Structures are given as C-alpha cells and as structure tokens.
Amino acid sequence: MKPLSPGPARVLKAIIDLQARREHVTLRSIGRECGITSTSTIHLHIRALNRTGLISVGPQPRYAYVVMPEGHDAANE
C-alpha cells in the first residue's frame, strides 16, 4: 500500500485518538481534533480511508468509523 497523503493521515490519527479517549467520532469532532473546518473535506478523507481499507464505515456513518487492524482488507468484506 502506498503512503497516505497528509489529509487522510491526519483524519486517521484523529479517529484513533478520539476512539482512544472514548469520545464520539463525528465529522465535527474529527475536524476539531485535526484542525479541518470543512466537513465536506473530512468526508472526502474518510471515503479515501474507507477505500484503502484502513477504516470501515458502518451503516450509520455519523458515528460508525472503525479503524481496521493492519493488514485487514475491509474493501473485500
């Protein structure tokens, strides 16, 4: 897998940090965590992370971001 660009990498780190603190992982909380104000931009980064299999987006994507274990391919589920 090729390295993440800076935007998706910041969003992934924000999701991991929020989950570690057991906080709700929403578009706005991700934005506050990584300094991105546009929810549209955050959503684009989340879609990119989902396509690469680094996160899985649940049926209610507002709160359902799950960081996948390394080597797991969520795209094939």
Summary of the structure (lengths in Angstrom):
residues: 77
radius of gyration: 11.4
end to end distance: 18.0
largest distance: 31.6
contacts: 195
relative contact order: 0.18
helix: 52%
strand: 8%
